[in-house]
């Protein structure tokens, strides 16, 4: 039996939370850009998001190790911080959960018989089943998420290796060195790249799980987010090496996970590929869903000050389920708008909290290093890009 191991489990929760929507969204938004530009964006974004995680860590350990973002914002910024934390947290996590429910539900819906006695279609049934199954898992607590996530993560990596092994011979290197068709196009997709590296809402839960060991937590966040970066680069090179710009554009217009899976399957001559891609993409969505749902559940439990986990679960899962059901193409749409809230939650809000703690003399300027202001400017740029190009 697998026993909970906080350092290993926390690292894999960070990796599992990060590897998810990006695996599906990054190829969708890459048409016309090329691998080089996308890889550069991903490296820069990973670095900025790693610094953002350290900002949250510093604030959390200074106030009370393991306390929720709600408590962190209230203690440092009072009512303004409290409302900013609630607004950005709910906006971000509802958008992310809606994206995962839409993507996971469309995948799960394919296994449901077409002729069902229920008054809702296959996709809606898939979304409901996805939410019930994995929402219950996330609501059970971080120890259960740790165990489930480790099992799912190992299966996901196994399926990923098999998919790469099948698809790699089909990669055409000439497609990876193509230059962008439009030099400004990359700026417009940066918010989705940014969202693909988001795991920050769950950081307080992981600190509470691991304990207030600053150096260990830094290693957990850096390693846990570096693994997805490597996987993203390999996956994107494999996808862009097979699908041309027209195919990627059609996938982006469709906006569904199924369209990407179908295109990759058709580009290969393997009869086994589709099954392994489905396993891989399904597990990527599930592990992301678990990490995000865990962070929102703990936040809502603290904000609602309720002892009922059932009431908290209703508040966590019903709104994103409704959003996913009502908005066509919710997967990419939700990810795009989630960038605005993620920039506030992961960068701008922690920066404001840290500046307040500096004023009180509780944190030194050297605690966050020279990348503090570049990271803040990066967060502001993401907000502006999301507002102007969404």
N, C-alpha and C positions, 0 to 999 in steps of 0.2 A: 504493500500500500504506500502511496506517495504521501510523505509528511510535509507540512508547510515548512518552508525555509525562507525566512524574510528576505535576505539579500538576493538569493537566486530568484525567488518568486517575484520580488519587486522589479528586478531587471527585466524579467520576461513580461511582466505586466506593462512596463514602459514600452518595450518592443512590440508586444501584441497590440497595445492601444494605438501605436503609431502606424504599424503595418495594417492597413485596412483600406480605407477609402482611396488613399494615394495609389495603391496598386491598380486600381480600376480607373481612377480619374486622370492620373498623369498621362497614360497613353492617349486618352480621349482629347486632352487639351494640347497635345504636342504637334498636331499637324501644322506644317508650315514653319516650324521652328528648328527642328533638327536636334540630334542627341547632345551636341556640344553645348548649346545654349541652355537646354534643360538641365544638363549635369551641373553647369556653373550655378544656375539658380538654386538647385538642390543643395549644393555644398555651402553656399552663402547662407541659405535659410537654415540649414542644420546648425551652423555655427551660431547664428543669432538666437535660435531657439534654445540652444544649450546654455547660452548666457542668461536667457530669460528664466530658465529652470533654476539657475543658481541665485537669481534675484528672489524668486519665491522662497527658495530654501533659506536664504539669509533672513528674510522677514519672519518666516514661520518659526525658526529656531530662536529668534530674538523675542518674539511675543510669547509663544507657548508651543513647544514642539508637538506637532500633530493636530493643532487646532485647525478648524475649517477656514476657508477663504472668507466666509461671512464674519467669523470672529476676528480674523486678521484685519479686514477692512474697517470693522466697527471700532476696534481698539486704536487704530492709527488715524483714520479719517472721519470718525464719528458718523453722523447720519448720511452725509454726502457719500462717504465711502461705502456705507452699508447699501445704499440704494444703487450705487454704481456696480457694486459686486453682484447684487441680486439680478440687476438688469442684464449685465454682460454674461453672467453665468447661465441664466435661463435662456437667453437668446442663443448663446453658443451651443449649449448642450442639447437644447431642443432641436436646433438645426442639424447638429451632428447625428443625434439619435434618429431624426427623421430621415437623414441620408442613409444611415445603416439599415433602418427598417425598410426603406424603399428598395435598397439594393438587395438585402437579404431576403425580403419578402418576394421579390421578383424571381430570385433563384429558387426559393423554397416552393413557390407557387407552381413551378413546373412539375413537381412531383405529386401535385394534388389532381385527382381525376377531374376532367372538364365538366362532366355532368354531376353536379353536386346538389343536394337538397337545400343547401344554404342559399339565402337570397343575395349573397355577394360573390364576386368573381374570384378567379384563381389567385390573382395578385393580392387582392384584399384579404383572402383567406391566408395566404402565405405571410403577409405582414402581421396579421393577428397571431398566427401560430409562432412566428419568429419572436414577437414581443413577449408572449406568454412563457415560452421555453427559456429564453435567455435573460429576460427581465427577472424571472424568479431566481435564476442562478446569481445574478449580480446583486439582488436584494438580500441574499443570504449572508453577505459580508466578505471582507477582503480575504480571509483565510480560504473560503470556498472558491473565490475567484482565482486565487493563487493556484490551487490544485487543478481546477478545470482549465485554467489558461495554460498551465504547463503541458498538460496532455494535448490540448488543441494546438498549441504552438509547435510541438514536436511533429505532430501529424501534418501541420501546415508546411513546415520546412521540408519534410519528406516529400510531400506532393510537389512543392516548388522545385526541388532538385530534379525530380522526374520530368516535370514540365520543361525545365531548362534543357535537360538532356535530349528531349524529343525535338524541341524547337531550335536549338542552337545550330544544327546543321543547315537549317533553312535560312539563317541570317545572311543578308547581303550587306557586306561592309560598306559598300558605296553609299547606301542609304543613311549610314551613321555619320558621314562626314559632310552631308549637305548643309548649305548655309541657309539662314532664315529667309523666307520669301518676303517678309515684312519685318524690318528691324524694330518696329514699335509693338509688334504682336506679343512679344515676350512679356512686356510690362503688364499687359492685360490679363495674363494667366498667372502672374505671380501670386495673387491671393489664394488660388487653389493649391499651388505648390506649398505656400505657407501653412495652409490648413492641414496638409498631408503630414506635417511634422508636429502636430499638436497632441500633447499628452499631459499638459500642465494642470488641467483642472483636477486631476487625480493625485497630484503631488502631496497635498496634505494627508490624504489617506495612506499613502506609502510611507510618509515620515512617521505617522502614528504606528504603522506596522513594523517598520525596521528599527525605530528608535532614534534618538537625537545624536547620531554619529555623523558629523558633518563630512568628513573625508570619505566615509563609506557611501553616504548618500550621493556625493558628487560623482563617484565612480559609477554608481548605479544609473544615474541619469545620463551620464556621458556614454557609457557602454550600451545602455538600453536604447538610446536614440541613434547610436552609430550603426548598430545592426540593421535597423530599417533603411538607413542611408545606403548601405551596401546592397541590400536586397532590392531597393528601388532602382539603383543604377543598373544592376544585372537585368532586372525585369524590363526596364525601359529600353535598354540596348537590344534585348531579345525582341520586344514588340515592334520597335521602330525599324529594326533590321528586316522585318517581314512585311509590315503593312505600309503601303505607300500613302502619300498625302491625301489622295482622294478617299481611300478607305477610312483613314483616321477622321476626315471631315464628316463622312457619313455616320460614323460611330458617334462623333460629338453631337451631330444633329439629332440622332436618335436619343442620346442621353441615358441609355439604359446599360446595365451591366451585361445583360444577355447579348447585346449587339457586339460588344467587345469579345466575349467568349466565342460567339459564332464566327466572327472574322478570323480569330486566331486558329480556330479549329479547321476552318476551310483552307487556311494557308498551309496546313501541314498534311502529310500523307499518312499520318498515324491514326488508326481507329481507336486507340486508347486515350488520345490526347484530351478529348472533350471531358471525359470522366475526371481526369486528374486536374484539369483547369477548374472544373466545377468544385472539386474538393478544396483546392487551394484558395479560390476566390471566396467560397462560402466560409471557410475557416478564418480568412483574413477579416471578413466583415464581422464575424462572431467575436473574435478576440478584441477588435476595436470597440464593438458594442459593449462588451463586458467592462473594459477599462473606463469608458466614458460614463456608462450607467453607474458604475461604482462611485465615481467622483461626484456625479449629480445626486445620487442617493444620499451620500454622507452630508453633502451640502444642504440638501433639502431637509434632512432629518434634524440638522442643527438649526436651520432658519425657522422651521415650523415649530421647533421645540415640542415635538410630538413623540410619545412613546410607542405609537402604533406604526409598525413597519408597513402594514397594509395601506394605511392612508398615505404614507410617504410614497409608496409604490404607485398608487393611483395618480398622485401629483407628478411623478416622474415620467410615467409611460403613456398616459392617455393623450396629452397634447402632441407629442411627436408622432404618435400613431395617426392622429387626425390629420396632421400636416402632410404626412407621407401619403395618406389615402386621397387627399383632395387636390394636391398639386402634381400635375403631369411632369414627368422628368425631374422629380424631386431630388434625385441623387446628386446631380451636378449643381442644380440651382441652390440647394441647401448648403452644399460645401462652399460655394462662392460667397454667399452671405455670411456664413460662419466665420470667415476670415476677419471680418470687422470686429465681431465680439471676441474672437480669440486674441486679436492684437490688443484689445483693451484689457482682457483678463490676464493674458500671459506676460504682457510687457508694460503697458501704460499704467495699469492699476498697481502692480508690484513696484514699479519705479516711483510712483507717488507715495506709496507706503514707506518705501526705503528712504526717500527724501525726508519724510516726516520723522522717521526714526533717527536720521542724521541730525536733524534740528534738536532733538531731545538728547543727543549725545550717546545714544544707545548703540549706534553702528558707525564705524569709521569709514572714511572715504575709500580707504584701501581695500575694504571688504569686498567690493564689487569690481575693482580693477578699471582699466582704461576703456573697456568696451561698454561701459554703462551708457554713455550718451549715444554712441553709434547704434546700440541696440534700441534705445528709445526712438531715435530718428527712423529706424527701420520699421518699428511698430506704427509710427505716425504715417509713414509712406504707405504701408499696407492699408490703413484705414482710408486714406485718400483714394488709392487705386480702387478699392472696393466700392466706394461711393460713386466714383466717376465712371467706372467701366462695368458695373453690374447691370 
